Amino acid sequence: MSAYPEDEQKRETPAKSQPISRRDFLNGLLLSGASASLALAAGCMPPAPAPDAAPPAATLPPSPVPPTPPPSPAPAMPPATTPAAALAAGDRTSDFARCHEIWSGSLKASAEPGGHLHDCIIIGGGMSGLVAAWQLRRLGVEDILVIEKDAALGGLCCADTIGGIAAAKASAYPSFPFNDDMIALYRDLGFITVAQGQITVNPKYVLQPPYDQVFVGGKWVSDPFDDEGSAKLPVSQKTRDDLAALIATLEELWEWEDADGLPAFDCPPDDASRDSKMRGLDNLTLGEYAVSQGWGLELVKIFDPLLRSAYGVGHDRISAWAALDILSDELLPADEGESSLGFPGGNAFFAESLARKLASGQALTGAIVSEIRQLKDEVQVTFVRQGAAETRRGRTAIFAAPQFMAPYLLPDLPADRQQAAKTFEYTPYAVANVAVSQTPPGLAYSNQLLGDFVMSDFIVADWTTHAAPQSAPTSRPNVLTAYCPLTAAERMGLLAASLDDWQAKILAEFDKCIPGLSKTVTGFYLYRWGHAFAAPTKGAVFAPERLLVKQPLGRICFAHADVEGIPTIDHAMTSGFRAGREAVELLAA
């Protein structure tokens, strides 16, 4: 990922102010975003305010103090052991200015093609690009080159180190391997062993329980969707009955197969059943599907923190197919022998493990691609690195970047693919790593927040480093990684709102669910993702536009979670496996 400013902003703990509701905060984002749109359209991010500068003109509107929630059974934090003045904060967002220059057309670069003809050039060193590189080498293709715009490989699978603790800046954890490609990859990276058909996760990477809890109605509820946990949810009896009906439906869908033996859900979705009833789920939102089953909306609203965190949209916009797929994973018991995986620093560890498989000279970082041109017998990729333009040649190429970049980088992209690339809806996202002098008691690995929160959830950064994390000393320093998915309309506000605005809002929300936590905060670090991933909204998973852009174009193959329809690391990996095979077939031809 990109390099960060070496000297962080230091500031006093902000004065305590009135709590800001999610609605008022996001209205403030929209107001401030309007003033930023012109600057962003010109190809540059608004400048970060100086530590002592006056707030921007478009400040967050005041809001009345909401009613005090019922007392939370989670213990309040003990008195702080670190002075408030020690709080360090910094906006560690990647520099997107060069990408904005590509969109505006102001980044022009040209260079005569140089170097030898590579077998494959991979544009994008995120998870799909790294897996494509691994797949190519697995299939015997060694002359490859990965070109990545950031200073390190990984894309959204990236981390920061704060006080010696590795903390994710985005993608948090992978799935248990469920197909031959994933098993081979996990085995090669040392994540699992396989003996007599039995998969065993390396004990170092087993994610320990409790895995999740939800803050709802002023209290924490552990394992909220099993029989014991659901009984503690502050919901109506009808909703409890609806939950039982939903789980029964998920069990039926999980066991269902069509006449060809294809399941209702699969990764990638295109390998799932083409049965019209199953695929028709994509043409409903989860809310519409719930109503069609006679279930109340109170049921599906419970899943909004999970859906927003994973997919960027809630029950009212998400494809029912996508929602039921993830709910099957989350609500149904795992198969015997399956373990959840987790790594220090989240999936950055996964990406770093893949990057180490590359040979010297097989990756260029800090290289901003400006054009990908396809000739009769080769693909030419022009990029700017360290201020100089360069063009490399490949017999094939894999475009492992988001689809919204394709029309800007591929000048010969057919008109129908240009239009198709513009149909994807990308979720803007803020992630904050909050350093604390002591670990709050009573947490799970993933802690979801239901209600008027900008945060959908937060995870405990050092969870994966402990054999029994819940019984580890609470006196230990830690980092809490907060996830804040926004709507597409809030993108400009995401970039324009000040670091102080974000810090005040997120710490206020932490105090709401963990009273007194802000008094223990020693650092606050923000990461803004303007186009984090393509959301699987109603009709998007099996949209003809997605199916079109997934297809190879001449000598160029396409790999990314967005072309698979579901924005998870599993689908990014699956896309890389497929594109690697497609490139090998082109080379053979």
N, C-alpha and C positions, 0 to 999 in steps of 0.2 A: 504494500500500500504506500501511499505518499509519505514523504518526509514531513515531520512535524516541526513547528517552531521550537527551538531549543529552550528559550526562556518563556516559561508559562506565566500567565497572568496571575498575580497574587492579589488577593483582596480580603477585606474584612468580611465576616459573615453578614449577609444582608439583614437589615432591620426586619423584624417580624411584621408582616402586613396581613391584611384581610385575606382569607382563602379566596382563590379565584376558581369559579366553576369551570368545568370543561368547556361549556358553551361560550362563556365570556372569554376564556383564554383563546379559543379557536377563532372567535370573532376578531380578537386582537391580532391574531396571525393574518387573517384575511385583510385587515386594514393596513397592517405594515407591509404585507405582501404586495398590495396594489402599488405602493410607492417604489417597490423594488423591481417591478416587472420591466420597466424601461431599461434599467441597468443590466438586468439579466439578458434581455433581448439583444443588448449590444455586445454580449459575450463576456461579461464579467460579473462576479459576485459582488454584492455590496460590501464595502470595507467593514471589517470588524471594529466595533467601538473601542476606543482606548480605555484602559482600566478606570480612569477617573472622568471620562467624558460624560456629558449630559446625555440622558436617554434620548432615543430617536423621537421625532415628532409624533409618529404613530405609535403611541404607547398602549398598553393594555388598558381597556376600560375598567373602572372600578366596578365591583359587584357586591351585593349584600352578603353578609355573613350567612352561610347556609345553616340550617338547624344542626345542632350537635348530634352526631350519630350515637347510637347506643354504645355503652362501654364495651370495648373489645376485651375478650378474655386473654388475648396475647399480652404478656407482661410488658409494661412500659420499660423503656430503656433506663438503666441506672445513670447517675450523673456523669457528664462527660469527663474524660481524663485528658483530653487535648484542648488547649485554649482555642476559642473561636478564631482568634487572629491567625492561627496556623493554617486556615483553610486555603488551599490552592485550587485554582480553577483554570480551565483552558478549553478553547474550542479547537478540537483536533480533527475537524472536518477535512476530508481530502480536498485538494485544490481542483475544483471543477471548471475553472476559468478556461482552460484549453479546450475542454469538451464543448463549452458554450461557444467558443470560437469556431469549432467545426460546424455546429448547428447554424450559426449566423453567416457562415461562408467566409469569415475573415482569416481563417487559418489556411493559407495557401503554401504548399511545399512541392518542390519538384527536384528530382535527382535522377541522373542516368542509372539504369539498373546495374548493379554491381554484384560481385561474388558469384559463386557457383550456383547451380540450379538445385535447390533443396527438393526433397521428395514431398514435403508438406510444410506449409507455414500456417501456424495457428494464431489467429488474431484474438487475443483475450486470454489472460492467464488466471481466470477464476476456476471454480471447481470443474465446470464442463470442459474447459480448455486443458486443464491439467490431466483430467481423466482421459481425454482424447489422446494426449501425448503418451500417457501410460499405455493405452490400448494400442497405439501405433507401434510402440516399442515391443509390446507383447506379441504383436503379429509380425515382427521382424523388420519394421521400418525404423531405421536409426537416424537418417538424415532429416531431422525436423528442427523447426525453429518456433519457439513461443514468443510472441511479442505482447508485452503488457504495459499499459500506460502508467501504472503506479510503481512505486519504488520497490515493492515486493510482490510476489505472486500470491494469489488467493482470492482476490475480489472481495465478496462479502464474507468469506471465511478468513477473517483477520482478527487480530487481538492487540491489546495494549498491555504493558506491564506497569502496574501501579503499586508502589511500595513492595515490590518483589512478588506480587500476585498477578498471574496472567488472567486477563479478563477479556471476554469477547467484545468486539465492536459491532457485531451483527450476528451471523449464524452461530447457533449454540451447540447443537448436538445432531448426530446422524441416527439412522435407523439400524436395526439388526439386519444383516445381509440376507436378502430373500431371493436372489437369483444367482446363477452360476458366475456371471461377470463380477457381481459384488463380492461373492465369496472368494474368488480368485484375487481380487484387489485387496480386500481386508487381510487375506492370508499373507500376501506379498508384503504388506506394510506392518505385519506383526500384530495386528489387532485381534486376530483369532487363530486358533488351531483347528484342524479338522482330522478326526480319527474315526474310522469305521462309519463314516457318514454323519457323525455327530460334531456339531459346531460348538466350540468352547471359546468364550470371550476371554482374552488376556485379563487376569484379575486386576491389573493396573487400570483398565479402561471400563470396568463395570460401574455403571451409575447406581449409587446406593439409594434406597428409599429413606424417607418418604419422597416420592417424585413430585407431587403437586398438592396444592391446597388453593382455596379460593376465599377471598375476603368479600363477604356479602352480608348486607344488613348489619354492618358494624361488628362482625366477628369473623374469625378464621374457621373454615371448615376443611378438614383434611380428607383426602380421597373422596371428594364430594359426590362421585357418581357410582360408588359401590353402595350396597344395601345400608351399611352403617353410616356412611357419610351422607348419603342422600336424606336420611332421616333427620339430619341436623340442619338441612337447608331451610331457610325461612321462606318456604313456598307453600302454596295451597296443596291440599290432598289431590286435587285433579292433576296438578303438575307432577306430583310423585307418581300417580298412575300413568300419566303420559310418558314419564321417563322410563318406567318399566316397559311400556308398549314400544317405545323407541328402541330400547336395548333388544327386545325380542325381534323387532324388525331388522335391526343390524345383524343379529345372529342369522336370520333367514337369508339376508343379502350376502353375508359372508360365505354361506354354504352353497349359494345358488350358482348354477352353471347352465349355459345354453346348450343347444343340441350338439354344438361343436366342442363342448367341454370348456368354453371360455367363461371366465368369472365376470361378475358384475363390475368389479373394480380391478385395476391392474396398474402397474408402473412399467412403461408409460401407458396413459389412458388408451392410446390407439391399439394396444394389445388386448384390451377388455372386450367384452361381448358387444356386438353390434345390434343386439336386440333393441327394437324401437322403444320398448317400455323403459329399458335401462338407460339408453342414451337420451331418452326424453327427460330424464331427471335433470339434465343440463339446462333444459328450457324452463325450469322453475327455480325460484330462490328457495333457500331452506325454509323461510317463513311461509311461502306459498305451499310448499310440500307439507309442512306441519298442518296447515289449515285443511289441506285435502285429506289428511288422515284423521281429522277431528281433534287434533291436539291444539292446545292453547299456545299463544306466542310467548307466554311466560316461560315455557319449557326451553324454546330455542334461544331466548335471550340469555339464558344461563351460559351458553357456549360462546357468547360474543368475545370475551377476552381471549380465549383460545383461537377462535377464527380470525380475529383482528391481528393477533400476534403472528400467526402462521401465514395468513393469506391476505391480510390487509383490509378485509371487508367483513361485515357482520352478517347476521341472519337475514337481513332485509335485502342484501345485494349478492350474496355468494351463491354460486351454482349449487343446487341441491346435490348433484353428483359429487362435486368436490367436497362438500360438507359431510355427506354421509360416508365418503371414503375416509376422511381423517377421523371422524367420530368412531368409525369401526376400529381404527387403530387405538384410539384413546380410551374407549369405553369397554371394549371386549377384552377378556383376559388373554395374555400372551400365550403362545403355544409352549408346551413343556420344553424346557431347555433354553428358551430365549432369554437373553439378558439385555437390558438397556445399556447403551454405550454413552460415555461422556469423556471429554478430554480437558486438561488444563488449558484455559484460553479458548474453549469452545472448538469449533471446526477449523480454526486457524491451525491447530495442531495437525489436523487431517491434511490440510493444504500444504503445510510445511513438510509433512512426511512424503507427499507426492512430489513436491519440488525437489527433494533430495534424490529422487530417482532419476532426475534429468542429468545428463552428462554435461561437462563443461562446454559452454558455448551453445547450448540448446535453448537458452532463454535470454531475451533482452528485456530489461525492465526500464521504466522511465521513458518509454518510447510511445509517443502519441501518433497513432495511425491517422493519416489524412486522406488516403485514397487507396482503394483496392481495385485494380484494373485487370480484366480477364482478356488475354490474348488467345490465339488459336491453340498454342501448345503449352502455355504457362500462365501463371497468375503473378502479377507484380504488385507488391505492397510497399507503399511509400509512407514513411513516418519521420517524425522529428524527434531527435534524441540529443540531449545536451546542446541544444541550439542549432544542430546541423541536420539537414535533410538527407535521407538515405532511402534507396529503393532495393528491396530484396526480391528474388525470383523463386517461385516454387512450381513444381509440376502439378501440385494440388494445393488447396487451402481449406482451412476450417474456420468459419466465422463463428467464434465462440463469445461474441459480445451481444448485448441486448438488441432486440430487433429494431427498437426506435432509432438506433444508430445506422442501420443498414442503408436507408435512402441517402444519407449524408456521405457515406464512405464508398458506396458502390455506384459510380456515375452511370453505369450501363444497366442498372437494376430495372427490369421491366415494370411498366406502369402498374400492372395489377399487383405486383409484389410491393411496390412503393405504397400503394393504398392499403394493402393488407397490413404492412408493418405499422401503419398509423392507427390501426384499430385496437391495439393493445392498451390497456389502462394500467399505468405504472403507479405503484403506491409510494408516496413520500414517507419517510420514516426518520424519527429521531431516536438515537440510542444514547443513554448517559451511563457512565460508570461513576458510581458514588462511593468514594472511599470512606470507611468508618473506622473509628479507633477500637471498636469492639463489635462482635457479631450479635445481632438480635437473637434472642432465644426463640424457639418454637417455629422456626422456618422450615419449609421444604426446599427442594432444589428449585422448582418453579412455583412462583407465588402469583396467582392471578387476581385481578381486581375487577369486580363487577360493580358498575354504577357510574357515577359522574367523575370519571378519571380520564386523563389524557394517557396515562400509562395503561397498557393492557396487562402487563405482568413484569416481574423482575426475577432474576436468578441469582443464586449465591455463587460467586466466582470460584471460591476455593473448594466447593463441594466435592469435586472429583479428585481432590488430593487426600481425602480422608476415607479410611475404611469404614468408619461409623460417624458420618458428618454431623448427625443430630446430637451426638453426645460429645462432640469435640468442645474444648473450652470456649465459652462465649467471650472470654477476655481477649481472644485473638483479634487482631485487625483483619479487615476484610474489604471486599468490594462487592457492591450490589449493582447488577447490570439491569437498567430499566429500559423497557421497550415501549416506544410511543408511536404506533402507526397512525397516520393521518389520511385524509382524503385527498384526491387529486386536486380539488379546489384549494386546498391549504398548502400546496407546494411552495408558492412564492413566500408565504408567511413563514414556512419552515426555515427558509434561508435568511429571511429578513429579521425575524425576531432576535433580540439580543441574547447573549449568553446569560445575562442577569435574569431576563424574563424566564428562560428555560429553567435556570437553577431555582428560582423562587417557586415556580409552579411544581416542579418535581419534588423538591424537598417538602413542600406543603402536603403533597399527596402521600409521601412517605410518613409524615407525622399523623396523617389521618388514619393510616392502617397500622402504624407502629408508633404510638405516642412517644414523643421525645427523641426520635431518631436523629432529627436535624442537629441536635446538640452534640452528637458524636461524630458528625461529618468532618472529615479532614481534607477532602478533595472532591472536585466535581469536574468531569471531563465529558464533553459533548461531541457527538458524531452525527452529522446530518447527511442523510441519504435522499437525494432528490428523486431518484427513480430506482427504488430498492428492488422491486420485482413486479412482474405482471400479475395482477389480481385475477383469480378465476371467478369472474362475475357471471351472472346468469347468461347462458348461451356461449360463453367464451371457451370452455374446455374443448368442445367439438366443433368450434366455428370453422367454416371453410377457409377463412383467412389464415388461421393458424396452420391448418393442414397444408396450405399452399407454401407458406414460408419455411416449412420444415423440409421441403424437398430440395435436393441438390440443384444447383444452378451451374451447369457446365462443369467446371473443375472445382467449384466451391461447394463445400458441404456446410451444414449449419448445426451448431450445437449450443444449446442454452436451455435453462429451465423454461423460459417463456415459450419456446417452440414446442415444448411437450405439454403445456397447458396447466401445469401445477407448479408453484414456485417453492419447491423443496430441494434440499441437497440430493435426495434420492433421484429426483427427476433430472437434476443437473448431471449427476453421474451417468444415469441411463442415456442421456443425450450424448454425452461424451463417448460412451461405448459405441453407440450406433454410428456417430459421425466418423469415428476412427475406422470402423469396418467399411463404411462407404468410401472413405479415402483410399483404403487399401484396394478396394474393387476398382476404383478409377485408375490407380497406379498399375494394376494388373492388366487393365484394358489398353 
